[in-house]
Amino acid sequence: MIIQKIHTISMIGAGNIADHLARWFQSRGYVIESVWSRNFSNAQQLADRIKANAVKYLEELSKTSDLYLVCVSDDALIDVIGKLSESGLKNKLLAHTSGSTPIDIFGKSFNNFGCVYPLQTFTKGKPLNSEDIPIFISGNNDFTIQLLGNLANDLSPKCFVISDEQRMNIHLAAVFACNFTNHLYCISQNLLTESKVSFVLMHPLIRETFQKAIENNPCEVQTGPAKRNDRSIIRKHLDLLDEKRNLKEIYQLLSESILKQDEI
């Protein structure tokens, strides 16, 4: 029977993304039928929270779910999808949540497949409002796009249908905006700790930088020694990093990138 709307879901994975998505789905009336994770304890914990059935093996997943949502790491996708292809789900709807993996990873083993990619950084135990989060979907046919689109719209008004290539570029941009930026905060904190200074003192600067980037074109509000082409200050900073070769290389690379930005 061809479904018109997704009502029941099986979660494959119990990590950060799966945890948030499962809670959001349940809060909107979706039924999570089963949860699988390589770590059965994690599957049990998530299943207990959303009143679902935890399973040890992929072949034990409910066979009646309308959607099988694969929320595992990119490295694990091929293996997990390979095992799912042996579970009698060929005519079912499957989707992954990866930002950088094309949907054709599902290959010829399934008739209907796609991707549901929420653009956010997730941490278990830290609540997020799904309505604030852009959700990008892709599908191998109109039927899949419609079903996944309806599902995503139930979570957020910011729902977009995109191609694999667009999603991969969005994920790349997100790594720069989120992951690399957070790593630079870590570097800043470590440098301050060495000088017995609290990272808390950086909070007002971080908030102001963040706010300006949101309210303006980030390229137009860049500040600092490299933006001013202040070679004297740059040299002093590099001297301070003489014994930290890795950080010195990062400082040089980012400074050169800022200097070249004005040439674009």
C-alpha positions as a Markdown table, in Angstrom:
| # | Residue | x | y | z |
|---|---|---|---|---|
| 1 | Met | 0.0 | 0.0 | 0.0 |
| 2 | Ile | 1.3 | 3.5 | -0.9 |
| 3 | Ile | 1.4 | 5.8 | 2.1 |
| 4 | Gln | 0.2 | 9.4 | 1.8 |
| 5 | Lys | 1.9 | 10.6 | 5.0 |
| 6 | Ile | 4.6 | 9.3 | 7.4 |
| 7 | His | 3.1 | 8.2 | 10.7 |
| 8 | Thr | 5.6 | 5.7 | 12.0 |
| 9 | Ile | 9.4 | 5.8 | 12.1 |
| 10 | Ser | 12.2 | 3.5 | 13.0 |
| 11 | Met | 15.4 | 5.2 | 14.1 |
| 12 | Ile | 18.7 | 3.7 | 13.0 |
| 13 | Gly | 21.3 | 5.2 | 15.3 |
| 14 | Ala | 20.9 | 6.7 | 18.8 |
| 15 | Gly | 23.5 | 9.5 | 18.8 |
| 16 | Asn | 23.1 | 13.3 | 19.0 |
| 17 | Ile | 21.0 | 13.8 | 15.8 |
| 18 | Ala | 18.9 | 10.7 | 16.4 |
| 19 | Asp | 18.2 | 11.8 | 20.0 |
| 20 | His | 16.9 | 15.2 | 19.0 |
| 21 | Leu | 15.0 | 14.1 | 15.9 |
| 22 | Ala | 13.2 | 11.3 | 17.8 |
| 23 | Arg | 12.1 | 13.6 | 20.5 |
| 24 | Trp | 10.8 | 16.2 | 18.0 |
| 25 | Phe | 8.9 | 13.5 | 16.0 |
| 26 | Gln | 7.3 | 12.2 | 19.2 |
| 27 | Ser | 6.3 | 15.6 | 20.3 |
| 28 | Arg | 4.4 | 16.1 | 17.0 |
| 29 | Gly | 2.5 | 12.8 | 17.2 |
| 30 | Tyr | 4.8 | 10.5 | 15.2 |
| 31 | Val | 5.2 | 7.0 | 16.6 |
| 32 | Ile | 8.8 | 5.8 | 16.9 |
| 33 | Glu | 8.4 | 2.0 | 16.5 |
| 34 | Ser | 12.0 | 0.8 | 17.0 |
| 35 | Val | 15.5 | 2.1 | 17.7 |
| 36 | Trp | 18.7 | 0.4 | 16.7 |
| 37 | Ser | 22.3 | 1.4 | 17.7 |
| 38 | Arg | 25.6 | -0.5 | 17.5 |
| 39 | Asn | 25.7 | 0.2 | 21.2 |
| 40 | Phe | 22.5 | -1.5 | 22.5 |
| 41 | Ser | 22.6 | 0.5 | 25.7 |
| 42 | Asn | 22.3 | 3.7 | 23.7 |
| 43 | Ala | 19.4 | 2.3 | 21.8 |
| 44 | Gln | 17.7 | 1.3 | 25.1 |
| 45 | Gln | 18.2 | 4.7 | 26.6 |
| 46 | Leu | 16.7 | 6.5 | 23.6 |
| 47 | Ala | 13.9 | 4.0 | 23.2 |
| 48 | Asp | 12.9 | 4.3 | 26.9 |
| 49 | Arg | 12.7 | 8.1 | 26.5 |
| 50 | Ile | 10.4 | 7.9 | 23.5 |
| 51 | Lys | 8.5 | 4.8 | 24.4 |
| 52 | Ala | 9.9 | 2.7 | 21.5 |
| 53 | Asn | 11.3 | -0.8 | 21.2 |
| 54 | Ala | 15.1 | -1.1 | 21.3 |
| 55 | Val | 16.5 | -3.8 | 19.0 |
| 56 | Lys | 19.9 | -5.4 | 19.0 |
| 57 | Tyr | 20.0 | -6.4 | 15.3 |
| 58 | Leu | 18.9 | -4.5 | 12.3 |
| 59 | Glu | 16.8 | -7.4 | 11.1 |
| 60 | Glu | 14.7 | -6.9 | 14.2 |
| 61 | Leu | 13.6 | -3.4 | 13.2 |
| 62 | Ser | 9.8 | -3.1 | 12.9 |
| 63 | Lys | 8.6 | -4.1 | 9.4 |
| 64 | Thr | 5.6 | -1.7 | 9.6 |
| 65 | Ser | 7.4 | 1.7 | 9.8 |
| 66 | Asp | 6.7 | 4.3 | 7.2 |
| 67 | Leu | 10.2 | 5.6 | 7.4 |
| 68 | Tyr | 13.6 | 4.2 | 8.3 |
| 69 | Leu | 15.8 | 7.1 | 9.3 |
| 70 | Val | 19.5 | 6.3 | 9.2 |
| 71 | Cys | 21.3 | 8.6 | 11.7 |
| 72 | Val | 24.8 | 7.1 | 11.8 |
| 73 | Ser | 28.3 | 8.5 | 11.0 |
| 74 | Asp | 29.3 | 8.8 | 7.4 |
| 75 | Asp | 31.9 | 6.0 | 7.9 |
| 76 | Ala | 29.2 | 3.6 | 9.1 |
| 77 | Leu | 26.6 | 4.4 | 6.4 |
| 78 | Ile | 27.8 | 1.9 | 3.8 |
| 79 | Asp | 27.9 | -1.0 | 6.3 |
| 80 | Val | 24.5 | -0.2 | 7.8 |
| 81 | Ile | 22.8 | 0.4 | 4.5 |
| 82 | Gly | 24.3 | -2.9 | 3.2 |
| 83 | Lys | 22.7 | -4.8 | 6.1 |
| 84 | Leu | 19.4 | -3.0 | 5.7 |
| 85 | Ser | 19.3 | -4.1 | 2.1 |
| 86 | Glu | 19.1 | -7.7 | 3.4 |
| 87 | Ser | 16.2 | -6.8 | 5.8 |
| 88 | Gly | 13.3 | -6.9 | 3.3 |
| 89 | Leu | 12.9 | -3.1 | 3.1 |
| 90 | Lys | 13.2 | -2.7 | -0.7 |
| 91 | Asn | 9.8 | -1.0 | -1.0 |
| 92 | Lys | 10.0 | 1.0 | 2.1 |
| 93 | Leu | 11.1 | 4.7 | 2.5 |
| 94 | Leu | 14.6 | 5.2 | 3.8 |
| 95 | Ala | 16.6 | 8.4 | 4.4 |
| 96 | His | 19.9 | 9.3 | 6.0 |
| 97 | Thr | 20.8 | 12.5 | 7.8 |
| 98 | Ser | 24.4 | 13.1 | 6.5 |
| 99 | Gly | 25.4 | 16.5 | 5.1 |
| 100 | Ser | 28.1 | 15.1 | 2.9 |
| 101 | Thr | 26.9 | 11.8 | 1.5 |
| 102 | Pro | 24.9 | 11.5 | -1.8 |
| 103 | Ile | 21.5 | 9.8 | -1.6 |
| 104 | Asp | 22.6 | 7.3 | -4.2 |
| 105 | Ile | 24.5 | 5.5 | -1.4 |
| 106 | Phe | 21.3 | 3.6 | -1.1 |
| 107 | Gly | 22.0 | 2.2 | -4.5 |
| 108 | Lys | 19.6 | -0.2 | -6.3 |
| 109 | Ser | 18.6 | -2.0 | -3.1 |
| 110 | Phe | 15.7 | 0.4 | -2.4 |
| 111 | Asn | 13.0 | 2.0 | -4.4 |
| 112 | Asn | 12.4 | 5.2 | -2.4 |
| 113 | Phe | 15.2 | 7.0 | -0.5 |
| 114 | Gly | 16.5 | 10.4 | 0.3 |
| 115 | Cys | 18.0 | 12.6 | 3.0 |
| 116 | Val | 16.7 | 14.7 | 5.9 |
| 117 | Tyr | 19.6 | 17.1 | 6.9 |
| 118 | Pro | 19.0 | 19.5 | 9.8 |
| 119 | Leu | 21.6 | 22.3 | 9.8 |
| 120 | Gln | 22.5 | 22.5 | 13.4 |
| 121 | Thr | 25.1 | 21.3 | 15.9 |
| 122 | Phe | 23.6 | 18.8 | 18.3 |
| 123 | Thr | 24.5 | 17.8 | 21.8 |
| 124 | Lys | 22.5 | 15.3 | 23.8 |
| 125 | Gly | 20.8 | 16.9 | 26.8 |
| 126 | Lys | 20.8 | 20.4 | 25.3 |
| 127 | Pro | 17.3 | 21.2 | 24.1 |
| 128 | Leu | 16.8 | 22.9 | 20.7 |
| 129 | Asn | 13.8 | 24.4 | 19.1 |
| 130 | Ser | 13.3 | 22.6 | 15.7 |
| 131 | Glu | 11.4 | 25.6 | 14.3 |
| 132 | Asp | 14.5 | 27.7 | 14.4 |
| 133 | Ile | 16.5 | 25.2 | 12.3 |
| 134 | Pro | 16.7 | 24.9 | 8.5 |
| 135 | Ile | 16.0 | 21.4 | 7.3 |
| 136 | Phe | 17.2 | 20.3 | 3.9 |
| 137 | Ile | 15.6 | 17.4 | 2.1 |
| 138 | Ser | 16.5 | 15.4 | -1.0 |
| 139 | Gly | 14.8 | 12.4 | -2.6 |
| 140 | Asn | 15.2 | 10.1 | -5.6 |
| 141 | Asn | 11.6 | 10.7 | -6.8 |
| 142 | Asp | 8.7 | 13.0 | -6.3 |
| 143 | Phe | 6.9 | 10.6 | -3.9 |
| 144 | Thr | 9.9 | 10.6 | -1.6 |
| 145 | Ile | 10.4 | 14.4 | -1.7 |
| 146 | Gln | 6.7 | 14.9 | -0.9 |
| 147 | Leu | 6.7 | 12.6 | 2.1 |
| 148 | Leu | 10.0 | 13.9 | 3.5 |
| 149 | Gly | 9.0 | 17.5 | 2.8 |
| 150 | Asn | 5.8 | 17.0 | 4.8 |
| 151 | Leu | 7.8 | 15.4 | 7.6 |
| 152 | Ala | 10.3 | 18.3 | 7.7 |
| 153 | Asn | 7.6 | 20.9 | 7.6 |
| 154 | Asp | 6.1 | 19.4 | 10.7 |
| 155 | Leu | 9.4 | 20.2 | 12.5 |
| 156 | Ser | 10.3 | 23.6 | 10.9 |
| 157 | Pro | 8.9 | 26.2 | 8.6 |
| 158 | Lys | 12.5 | 26.5 | 7.2 |
| 159 | Cys | 12.3 | 23.5 | 4.9 |
| 160 | Phe | 14.2 | 23.4 | 1.6 |
| 161 | Val | 14.4 | 20.8 | -1.3 |
| 162 | Ile | 18.0 | 20.7 | -2.5 |
| 163 | Ser | 20.4 | 18.6 | -4.6 |
| 164 | Asp | 23.2 | 16.5 | -3.2 |
| 165 | Glu | 25.8 | 19.0 | -4.5 |
| 166 | Gln | 24.0 | 21.9 | -2.7 |
| 167 | Arg | 23.8 | 19.9 | 0.5 |
| 168 | Met | 27.5 | 19.0 | 0.4 |
| 169 | Asn | 28.4 | 22.7 | -0.1 |
| 170 | Ile | 26.1 | 23.7 | 2.8 |
| 171 | His | 27.8 | 21.2 | 5.0 |
| 172 | Leu | 31.3 | 22.4 | 3.9 |
| 173 | Ala | 30.3 | 26.0 | 4.8 |
| 174 | Ala | 28.9 | 24.8 | 8.1 |
| 175 | Val | 32.2 | 23.2 | 9.0 |
| 176 | Phe | 33.9 | 26.6 | 8.5 |
| 177 | Ala | 31.2 | 28.5 | 10.4 |
| 178 | Cys | 30.8 | 26.1 | 13.3 |
| 179 | Asn | 33.4 | 23.4 | 13.8 |
| 180 | Phe | 36.5 | 25.4 | 12.8 |
| 181 | Thr | 35.2 | 28.5 | 14.7 |
| 182 | Asn | 34.8 | 26.4 | 17.8 |
| 183 | His | 38.3 | 25.0 | 17.5 |
| 184 | Leu | 39.6 | 28.5 | 17.4 |
| 185 | Tyr | 37.8 | 29.2 | 20.6 |
| 186 | Cys | 39.6 | 26.2 | 22.1 |
| 187 | Ile | 42.9 | 27.6 | 20.9 |
| 188 | Ser | 42.0 | 31.0 | 22.5 |
| 189 | Gln | 41.1 | 29.3 | 25.8 |
| 190 | Asn | 44.4 | 27.3 | 25.9 |
| 191 | Leu | 46.5 | 30.4 | 25.2 |
| 192 | Leu | 44.7 | 32.3 | 28.0 |
| 193 | Thr | 45.0 | 29.4 | 30.4 |
| 194 | Glu | 48.7 | 29.4 | 29.9 |
| 195 | Ser | 48.7 | 33.1 | 31.0 |
| 196 | Lys | 46.4 | 32.3 | 33.9 |
| 197 | Val | 43.6 | 34.4 | 32.4 |
| 198 | Ser | 39.9 | 33.3 | 32.2 |
| 199 | Phe | 38.3 | 32.6 | 28.9 |
| 200 | Val | 35.2 | 34.3 | 30.3 |
| 201 | Leu | 36.8 | 37.6 | 29.5 |
| 202 | Met | 36.4 | 36.7 | 25.8 |
| 203 | His | 32.7 | 36.3 | 26.0 |
| 204 | Pro | 31.7 | 39.9 | 25.3 |
| 205 | Leu | 34.0 | 39.9 | 22.3 |
| 206 | Ile | 32.7 | 36.6 | 21.0 |
| 207 | Arg | 29.1 | 37.8 | 21.4 |
| 208 | Glu | 29.7 | 41.1 | 19.5 |
| 209 | Thr | 31.6 | 39.3 | 16.7 |
| 210 | Phe | 28.8 | 36.8 | 16.4 |
| 211 | Gln | 26.1 | 39.5 | 16.4 |
| 212 | Lys | 27.8 | 41.5 | 13.7 |
| 213 | Ala | 28.3 | 38.5 | 11.5 |
| 214 | Ile | 24.5 | 37.8 | 11.7 |
| 215 | Glu | 23.4 | 41.4 | 11.1 |
| 216 | Asn | 25.9 | 42.2 | 8.3 |
| 217 | Asn | 27.9 | 40.7 | 5.5 |
| 218 | Pro | 30.7 | 39.1 | 7.6 |
| 219 | Cys | 33.3 | 40.1 | 5.0 |
| 220 | Glu | 32.4 | 43.7 | 5.5 |
| 221 | Val | 32.8 | 43.8 | 9.2 |
| 222 | Gln | 36.2 | 42.0 | 9.5 |
| 223 | Thr | 38.6 | 43.7 | 11.9 |
| 224 | Gly | 42.0 | 43.0 | 13.3 |
| 225 | Pro | 45.7 | 43.3 | 12.3 |
| 226 | Ala | 45.4 | 41.4 | 9.0 |
| 227 | Lys | 42.4 | 43.5 | 7.9 |
| 228 | Arg | 44.5 | 46.6 | 8.7 |
| 229 | Asn | 47.6 | 45.0 | 7.0 |
| 230 | Asp | 49.4 | 45.8 | 10.3 |
| 231 | Arg | 52.6 | 43.7 | 9.6 |
| 232 | Ser | 54.2 | 44.9 | 12.8 |
| 233 | Ile | 51.6 | 43.4 | 15.0 |
| 234 | Ile | 51.4 | 40.2 | 12.9 |
| 235 | Arg | 55.2 | 39.7 | 13.4 |
| 236 | Lys | 54.9 | 40.2 | 17.1 |
| 237 | His | 52.1 | 37.6 | 17.4 |
| 238 | Leu | 54.1 | 35.2 | 15.3 |
| 239 | Asp | 57.1 | 35.7 | 17.5 |
| 240 | Leu | 54.9 | 34.8 | 20.5 |
| 241 | Leu | 54.0 | 31.5 | 18.7 |
| 242 | Asp | 57.6 | 30.5 | 17.9 |
| 243 | Glu | 57.4 | 27.5 | 20.1 |
| 244 | Lys | 53.9 | 26.6 | 18.9 |
| 245 | Arg | 54.6 | 25.6 | 15.3 |
| 246 | Asn | 51.1 | 24.4 | 14.6 |
| 247 | Leu | 49.4 | 27.5 | 16.0 |
| 248 | Lys | 51.9 | 29.7 | 14.1 |
| 249 | Glu | 51.0 | 28.0 | 10.8 |
| 250 | Ile | 47.3 | 28.5 | 11.6 |
| 251 | Tyr | 47.8 | 32.2 | 12.4 |
| 252 | Gln | 49.8 | 32.7 | 9.2 |
| 253 | Leu | 47.3 | 30.9 | 7.0 |
| 254 | Leu | 44.3 | 32.8 | 8.4 |
| 255 | Ser | 46.1 | 36.2 | 8.3 |
| 256 | Glu | 47.0 | 35.6 | 4.6 |
| 257 | Ser | 43.4 | 34.5 | 3.9 |
| 258 | Ile | 42.1 | 37.8 | 5.4 |
| 259 | Leu | 44.6 | 39.9 | 3.5 |
| 260 | Lys | 43.6 | 38.2 | 0.2 |
| 261 | Gln | 39.9 | 38.6 | 1.0 |
| 262 | Asp | 40.2 | 42.3 | 0.0 |
| 263 | Glu | 41.6 | 41.3 | -3.3 |
| 264 | Ile | 38.4 | 39.3 | -4.3 |
